[in-house]
Amino acid sequence: MENLIDSFKGVFSITPNIYIDAGGRFEIIGNHTDHNHGLCIVANCSLRVKAVLVKDPNVVDIKSKGYERFSFTIKELDNYSDFSNKTKALVAGILIKLKEQGYKIGGFKAYIESDIPDGSGVSSSAAIESLIGYIISYLYNDKSIPALVIAKTGQFSENNYFNKPCGLLDQIGTSFSNCNYIDFENIKSPILENLEFNLPLNLYLVKSLGDHSSLTPLYAKIPSSMKEVAKLLDNKEVLRDVKVKEDIYSLIDKLDIPTDRKNIAKHFFIECDNVLIAKEAIKNNDVDSFLEAIRKSQSSSLHNLRNTYVEDDEYLDSPQDIIDKVEKEIGEEGAVRIHGGGFKGTVLVFVKNNIKSKFEEYLEKNYKNRYYKVNISKHCVNFKEI
């Protein structure tokens, strides 16, 4: 807090009077299901974006550690056209959309720092979006803007002002507290159920080497394969809408398309079943059933999606290499799966308390500076006067 306040004073030459933070998100289970209107479980993450600020009705003025300071006036939003700074445009888009929905908006001066490491896979952009949404809610709307409105507003701005296509999963994870089951059958109004995650498990993120910059075709193949199969099976746009009375896997096998695309479609149905099992396990505090659902999820991601490594690329320190090694280390006392989009990025590990110390020694020895002990946050946002 003292460092944040001192940094704010160094930028703005005044003293802040408000502190706020927002968490990133975990994809607990439900790998690549949202874009075909499936099921998933997400949770708010203890890795946070933190800010200190003062209210200013006329100007938004933001300095983030390590990034260029930017500002704009509230009047500029009526005819906003500056897309030279993508983060500035992202923030402007959130305010524009909130005003369009009838909420009061105004400005603020803020200094922001992030605990979220680059490449950790917990969606720092969505965390920033939720942070801005909650700032406007707390400063100008008596804390009344619903979490789903904040999530949808963040998604809108990311799609239209940041020019990045994304679903709503990330923003729900950063805008809602604790752990949430999501049914995306109606993509515009998903069904949400808050889950109290009380399983006695320790959570870790472990980063693989490499980046996602050249992987767009691999990511695009997953939803396109699922939608191709939906069209062939039942003339539907997405797999969630496919209604058949016969065994779905047999019908997919009969299609005259490459096997890899069939397997990607099968993953959707397998993974939605895994989500339902995990949901009941969380509700019933059934650790072993939950861990088994995580293992089945990882198996389908490996064998059907094939998104746990990049084929013909370096296996060493790929997500699958980490998963293989971690599985041997933890045995039946935990579970590990690919986290998020996959191919590169992070893996998510769940470990029982009885091997916690031993496993942390293993991580420190083998993945020093590349692993994070994390928790599911009880509160997606913390706001207080200072």
Disulfide bonds with the S-S distance in Angstrom:
none
